[in-house]
Amino acid sequence: MSHVRRFDHVGITVADLDAATQFFIALGLEIEGRTFVEGEFIDTVIGIPGSRTEIVMLRPPDNGTGVELSSFVRPSCVPGSPAAMANEVGLRSVAFEVHDLDAAVDQATSAGYGLVGGIGEYEGSWRMAYVRGPEGIIVALAQPIG
């Protein structure tokens, strides 16, 4: 028996919360809420005593799986690898299905975000592109064909 009910969100820790938030808004997500979290709950869950973080929760317009962006006030953020390639161990991308891949890529690039590579097609069933946002965040945009 599975204890998992549904996939709720993915969490991404960032140094610049506003820049990361703007990136996901440019991709079409909407802010669900923004708050600071500190105290016994967060200290217990993440295992860092005395922590304080600011969180922005974003979701797609259909209220699907969300993206939780966190920026730590205490302790300070630890730099990651913003130019990580797809073969570097760790979470490499967050993927969204889109209605129109070309329009989504155009919107992202016109907002100043670049493609990691190009637009590819997989066996006549999907078109996909990787877009790199602030702090190396990679978002896969995918459109089914047909």
C-alpha positions in Angstrom: 0.0 0.0 0.0 1.3 3.4 -1.0 1.3 6.2 1.6 1.7 8.8 -1.1 -1.6 10.5 -2.0 -0.4 13.1 -4.6 2.6 15.1 -5.7 2.1 18.5 -4.1 5.2 20.6 -4.8 8.9 20.8 -5.3 11.1 23.0 -3.2 14.0 25.1 -4.5 16.3 27.1 -2.3 17.5 30.4 -3.9 19.5 33.4 -2.8 17.4 35.9 -4.7 13.8 35.1 -4.0 12.4 38.0 -6.1 14.4 37.1 -9.2 13.4 33.4 -8.9 9.8 34.3 -8.3 9.8 36.6 -11.4 11.2 33.7 -13.5 8.4 31.3 -12.6 5.8 34.1 -13.1 7.2 34.7 -16.6 6.7 31.0 -17.3 3.0 31.3 -16.3 2.8 30.3 -12.6 0.9 32.3 -10.1 1.8 33.3 -6.6 -0.3 31.4 -4.0 1.3 33.0 -1.0 4.5 34.5 0.5 5.6 34.3 4.1 8.4 34.0 6.6 8.8 30.7 8.5 10.8 30.3 11.7 10.6 28.5 15.1 10.3 25.0 16.3 8.4 23.6 13.3 11.0 24.6 10.7 13.9 23.9 12.9 12.6 20.3 13.5 11.7 19.6 9.9 14.9 20.9 8.2 17.3 20.1 11.1 18.8 23.6 11.3 18.3 25.2 14.8 17.5 28.9 14.7 16.6 29.0 11.0 14.4 31.6 9.3 13.4 31.4 5.7 11.1 33.4 3.4 9.0 31.3 1.2 7.0 31.9 -2.0 4.6 29.2 -3.1 3.6 29.3 -6.8 1.2 27.1 -8.7 0.1 26.8 -12.4 -3.3 28.3 -13.2 -5.0 24.8 -13.0 -3.9 24.6 -9.3 -1.6 21.6 -10.1 1.8 20.7 -8.5 3.4 23.7 -7.0 6.9 25.2 -6.8 8.1 26.4 -3.3 10.9 28.9 -3.4 12.8 29.4 -0.2 15.5 32.0 0.7 17.2 31.6 4.0 17.7 34.6 6.2 19.3 32.4 8.9 21.6 30.7 8.3 22.8 32.3 5.0 22.3 30.5 1.8 25.2 28.2 0.7 26.1 28.7 -3.0 25.2 25.9 -5.4 26.4 25.2 -8.9 24.5 27.6 -11.1 26.0 26.2 -14.4 25.3 22.6 -13.6 25.1 20.3 -16.6 22.4 17.6 -17.0 24.8 14.9 -15.8 25.7 16.5 -12.5 24.2 14.6 -9.6 21.2 16.3 -8.0 17.9 17.8 -9.0 18.5 19.1 -12.5 15.1 20.3 -13.7 11.5 20.9 -13.0 9.1 20.1 -15.9 5.9 21.7 -17.0 3.6 20.6 -19.9 2.7 23.6 -22.0 0.0 24.3 -24.6 2.4 25.9 -27.1 6.1 25.3 -26.7 7.2 27.9 -29.2 5.1 30.6 -27.5 6.3 29.5 -24.0 10.0 29.6 -25.2 9.4 33.0 -26.8 7.9 34.4 -23.6 10.8 33.1 -21.5 13.5 34.4 -23.9 11.8 37.8 -24.3 11.8 38.0 -20.4 15.6 37.5 -20.6 15.9 33.8 -19.9 18.0 31.6 -22.1 17.7 28.1 -23.6 20.1 25.5 -22.3 20.3 23.9 -25.7 17.5 23.9 -28.3 14.0 22.6 -28.9 14.1 18.8 -29.4 11.5 16.3 -30.5 11.2 12.8 -29.0 10.0 10.0 -31.2 7.2 12.1 -32.7 5.4 12.3 -29.3 6.9 15.3 -27.4 8.7 18.6 -28.1 10.8 19.9 -25.3 13.2 22.7 -24.3 15.2 23.5 -21.2 15.1 27.1 -20.0 17.7 28.3 -17.5 16.6 30.9 -15.0 18.2 32.7 -12.1 20.8 30.8 -10.0 21.0 28.0 -12.6 17.4 26.8 -12.1 16.4 24.7 -15.2 12.8 24.3 -16.2 11.8 21.8 -18.9 8.9 22.9 -21.0 7.2 20.1 -22.9 4.4 19.9 -25.4 2.8 16.7 -26.6 2.6 16.3 -30.4 -0.7 15.5 -31.9 
